[in-house]
Amino acid sequence: MDLCEEDKSCKAALLSPSKECHIVRTDESEITDKTGWSAAIKKKCAGWATTRRFEEPIPWNFTLHTLQIRSDDKTDYPHLQWIYVFFVKDPETEPPYSGGFRIKLGENPPVYRISGCHDFKEFSEPLPDTKVKVWTVDWDAENFRFTIFCNGKKVVDTVFSDSTCRYEWKKSYSKEFKYITFPDFDTESDFYRHGDKTNRT
């Protein structure tokens, strides 16, 4: 039986149209007090990791990789439709929200917010009108530059400064981030993976 027949959202195309997402049952060892039984059944895409929420620290090195997030136009939370990511330096000694960003896809037009810099605002360019979106997120710590590309199109390019950020941004962004987390407010980040620093598509 093809489990995707009962869940059409898992049929969304990958970057290559020959690849598909599938519903899979995971090993019971992945079911923990944190993830609950919902971890027993999840989607799977070749070359992508299924998003782990509940603020679980995921090791990340923005010096070597961008963060790519895959979302589609299917949602169980039409009143939210958030992509929500924290950047974390040390999950043992600080709150899990040093830096990061949020995207509200349910707004018309969609808006984004950079934590510790500015409130929600519209993207610099209209988002691509596609069902599947691949978001390429990069943080350049040396130049304090934050960028987001959507399907290869640059939609955010912010260089942090006292004039571009309303808040005390240096306190949050002055040191290297070593982890990312997806809080449970995130509803639209279906998958994530390491991205190529030289390729934004």
One Martini backbone bead per residue (centre of mass of N, CA, C, O) as a GRO file, in nm:
protein
  201
    1MET     BB    1   0.096   0.036   0.023
    2ASP     BB    2   0.041   0.378  -0.043
    3LEU     BB    3   0.054   0.627   0.190
    4CYS     BB    4   0.018   0.877  -0.009
    5GLU     BB    5  -0.288   0.833  -0.075
    6GLU     BB    6  -0.368   0.962   0.226
    7ASP     BB    7  -0.124   1.190   0.171
    8LYS     BB    8  -0.071   1.439  -0.053
    9SER     BB    9   0.162   1.612   0.078
   10CYS     BB   10   0.389   1.381   0.020
   11LYS     BB   11   0.397   1.459  -0.311
   12ALA     BB   12   0.587   1.668  -0.312
   13ALA     BB   13   0.824   1.803  -0.482
   14LEU     BB   14   1.137   1.808  -0.544
   15LEU     BB   15   1.391   1.937  -0.703
   16SER     BB   16   1.347   1.663  -0.820
   17PRO     BB   17   1.081   1.515  -0.994
   18SER     BB   18   1.176   1.206  -0.926
   19LYS     BB   19   1.119   1.291  -0.635
   20GLU     BB   20   0.981   1.188  -0.314
   21CYS     BB   21   0.761   1.184  -0.061
   22HIS     BB   22   0.721   0.989   0.247
   23ILE     BB   23   0.563   0.777   0.450
   24VAL     BB   24   0.701   0.679   0.767
   25ARG     BB   25   0.821   0.444   0.989
   26THR     BB   26   0.979   0.461   1.277
   27ASP     BB   27   1.179   0.398   1.510
   28GLU     BB   28   1.112   0.358   1.849
   29SER     BB   29   1.375   0.511   1.946
   30GLU     BB   30   1.255   0.804   1.855
   31ILE     BB   31   1.067   0.775   2.097
   32THR     BB   32   0.994   1.032   2.324
   33ASP     BB   33   0.902   1.256   2.557
   34LYS     BB   34   0.946   1.489   2.351
   35THR     BB   35   0.805   1.369   2.079
   36GLY     BB   36   0.637   1.136   2.092
   37TRP     BB   37   0.418   0.946   1.888
   38SER     BB   38   0.444   1.129   1.631
   39ALA     BB   39   0.730   0.998   1.550
   40ALA     BB   40   0.629   0.726   1.416
   41ILE     BB   41   0.509   0.929   1.196
   42LYS     BB   42   0.662   1.038   0.888
   43LYS     BB   43   0.837   1.216   0.675
   44LYS     BB   44   1.033   1.157   0.365
   45CYS     BB   45   1.345   1.285   0.219
   46ALA     BB   46   1.577   1.287   0.001
   47GLY     BB   47   1.838   1.474   0.157
   48TRP     BB   48   1.654   1.503   0.415
   49ALA     BB   49   1.547   1.632   0.724
   50THR     BB   50   1.341   1.602   0.973
   51THR     BB   51   1.187   1.807   1.167
   52ARG     BB   52   1.297   1.912   1.495
   53ARG     BB   53   1.138   1.997   1.765
   54PHE     BB   54   1.127   2.132   2.085
   55GLU     BB   55   1.418   2.267   2.102
   56GLU     BB   56   1.625   2.090   1.962
   57PRO     BB   57   1.952   2.068   1.938
   58ILE     BB   58   2.133   2.156   1.635
   59PRO     BB   59   2.410   2.125   1.489
   60TRP     BB   60   2.589   2.430   1.369
   61ASN     BB   61   2.776   2.577   1.073
   62PHE     BB   62   2.789   2.884   0.914
   63THR     BB   63   3.077   2.869   0.789
   64LEU     BB   64   3.000   2.600   0.607
   65HIS     BB   65   2.676   2.650   0.622
   66THR     BB   66   2.372   2.651   0.526
   67LEU     BB   67   2.017   2.684   0.565
   68GLN     BB   68   1.776   2.445   0.466
   69ILE     BB   69   1.424   2.486   0.385
   70ARG     BB   70   1.122   2.296   0.357
   71SER     BB   71   0.816   2.388   0.191
   72ASP     BB   72   0.460   2.394   0.164
   73ASP     BB   73   0.100   2.442   0.095
   74LYS     BB   74   0.063   2.262   0.342
   75THR     BB   75  -0.165   2.274   0.635
   76ASP     BB   76  -0.267   2.250   0.991
   77TYR     BB   77  -0.210   2.590   1.036
   78PRO     BB   78  -0.366   2.855   0.903
   79HIS     BB   79  -0.327   3.064   1.158
   80LEU     BB   80  -0.008   3.051   1.117
   81GLN     BB   81   0.233   2.972   0.927
   82TRP     BB   82   0.534   2.897   1.050
   83ILE     BB   83   0.868   3.000   1.046
   84TYR     BB   84   1.095   2.881   1.313
   85VAL     BB   85   1.419   3.006   1.429
   86PHE     BB   86   1.697   2.930   1.627
   87PHE     BB   87   1.994   3.073   1.757
   88VAL     BB   88   2.273   2.898   1.917
   89LYS     BB   89   2.543   2.875   2.139
   90ASP     BB   90   2.437   2.759   2.446
   91PRO     BB   91   2.199   2.544   2.579
   92GLU     BB   92   2.319   2.531   2.888
   93THR     BB   93   2.349   2.880   2.939
   94GLU     BB   94   2.093   2.955   2.757
   95PRO     BB   95   1.859   3.066   2.592
   96PRO     BB   96   1.695   2.956   2.280
   97TYR     BB   97   1.709   3.299   2.175
   98SER     BB   98   1.946   3.475   2.055
   99GLY     BB   99   1.855   3.405   1.761
  100GLY     BB  100   1.680   3.465   1.446
  101PHE     BB  101   1.357   3.365   1.289
  102ARG     BB  102   1.049   3.470   1.118
  103ILE     BB  103   0.764   3.334   0.930
  104LYS     BB  104   0.456   3.458   0.778
  105LEU     BB  105   0.257   3.289   0.548
  106GLY     BB  106  -0.048   3.385   0.632
  107GLU     BB  107   0.013   3.643   0.523
  108ASN     BB  108  -0.100   3.952   0.333
  109PRO     BB  109   0.174   3.951   0.297
  110PRO     BB  110   0.440   3.809   0.378
  111VAL     BB  111   0.643   3.791   0.678
  112TYR     BB  112   0.929   3.909   0.877
  113ARG     BB  113   1.166   3.828   1.154
  114ILE     BB  114   1.444   3.951   1.338
  115SER     BB  115   1.589   3.864   1.603
  116GLY     BB  116   1.714   4.145   1.767
  117CYS     BB  117   1.625   4.378   1.536
  118HIS     BB  118   1.320   4.333   1.406
  119ASP     BB  119   1.022   4.351   1.302
  120PHE     BB  120   0.775   4.303   1.104
  121LYS     BB  121   0.818   4.250   0.746
  122GLU     BB  122   0.854   4.277   0.429
  123PHE     BB  123   0.974   4.166   0.159
  124SER     BB  124   1.181   4.277  -0.098
  125GLU     BB  125   1.037   4.034  -0.247
  126PRO     BB  126   0.845   3.838  -0.402
  127LEU     BB  127   0.738   3.537  -0.373
  128PRO     BB  128   0.732   3.251  -0.504
  129ASP     BB  129   0.478   3.078  -0.706
  130THR     BB  130   0.501   2.799  -0.515
  131LYS     BB  131   0.448   2.512  -0.343
  132VAL     BB  132   0.756   2.478  -0.328
  133LYS     BB  133   0.997   2.575  -0.074
  134VAL     BB  134   1.338   2.696  -0.065
  135TRP     BB  135   1.527   2.791   0.213
  136THR     BB  136   1.813   3.012   0.229
  137VAL     BB  137   2.020   3.042   0.516
  138ASP     BB  138   2.237   3.316   0.628
  139TRP     BB  139   2.530   3.365   0.850
  140ASP     BB  140   2.757   3.642   0.876
  141ALA     BB  141   2.961   3.704   1.139
  142GLU     BB  142   3.180   3.900   1.029
  143ASN     BB  143   2.941   4.100   0.879
  144PHE     BB  144   2.652   4.090   0.989
  145ARG     BB  145   2.490   3.888   0.778
  146PHE     BB  146   2.151   3.845   0.657
  147THR     BB  147   2.006   3.574   0.458
  148ILE     BB  148   1.739   3.511   0.208
  149PHE     BB  149   1.638   3.242   0.004
  150CYS     BB  150   1.383   3.172  -0.256
  151ASN     BB  151   1.443   2.972  -0.496
  152GLY     BB  152   1.709   3.175  -0.547
  153LYS     BB  153   1.567   3.430  -0.422
  154LYS     BB  154   1.623   3.732  -0.297
  155VAL     BB  155   1.449   3.854   0.022
  156VAL     BB  156   1.706   3.887   0.222
  157ASP     BB  157   1.927   4.177   0.327
  158THR     BB  158   2.109   4.210   0.633
  159VAL     BB  159   2.296   4.458   0.796
  160PHE     BB  160   2.410   4.497   1.095
  161SER     BB  161   2.298   4.783   1.292
  162ASP     BB  162   2.193   5.068   1.452
  163SER     BB  163   2.005   5.139   1.192
  164THR     BB  164   1.870   4.840   1.127
  165CYS     BB  165   1.840   4.807   1.442
  166ARG     BB  166   1.637   4.841   1.731
  167TYR     BB  167   1.811   4.661   1.895
  168GLU     BB  168   2.042   4.479   2.101
  169TRP     BB  169   2.225   4.295   1.885
  170LYS     BB  170   2.516   4.234   1.998
  171LYS     BB  171   2.438   4.040   2.230
  172SER     BB  172   2.329   3.809   2.025
  173TYR     BB  173   2.563   3.841   1.761
  174SER     BB  174   2.883   3.830   1.870
  175LYS     BB  175   2.866   3.519   1.853
  176GLU     BB  176   2.889   3.197   1.786
  177PHE     BB  177   2.691   2.970   1.635
  178LYS     BB  178   2.609   2.604   1.714
  179TYR     BB  179   2.289   2.618   1.689
  180ILE     BB  180   1.965   2.488   1.620
  181THR     BB  181   1.604   2.558   1.642
  182PHE     BB  182   1.266   2.416   1.658
  183PRO     BB  183   0.991   2.523   1.757
  184ASP     BB  184   0.650   2.456   1.813
  185PHE     BB  185   0.565   2.711   1.634
  186ASP     BB  186   0.654   2.551   1.411
  187THR     BB  187   0.471   2.447   1.093
  188GLU     BB  188   0.648   2.458   0.790
  189SER     BB  189   0.906   2.287   0.856
  190ASP     BB  190   0.961   1.987   0.713
  191PHE     BB  191   1.268   2.040   0.618
  192TYR     BB  192   1.632   1.986   0.641
  193ARG     BB  193   1.968   2.124   0.550
  194HIS     BB  194   2.259   2.146   0.411
  195GLY     BB  195   2.425   2.413   0.255
  196ASP     BB  196   2.571   2.583  -0.001
  197LYS     BB  197   2.761   2.871   0.006
  198THR     BB  198   2.764   2.889  -0.334
  199ASN     BB  199   2.448   2.787  -0.324
  200ARG     BB  200   2.099   2.918  -0.327
  201THR     BB  201   1.901   2.672  -0.449
   0.00000   0.00000   0.00000
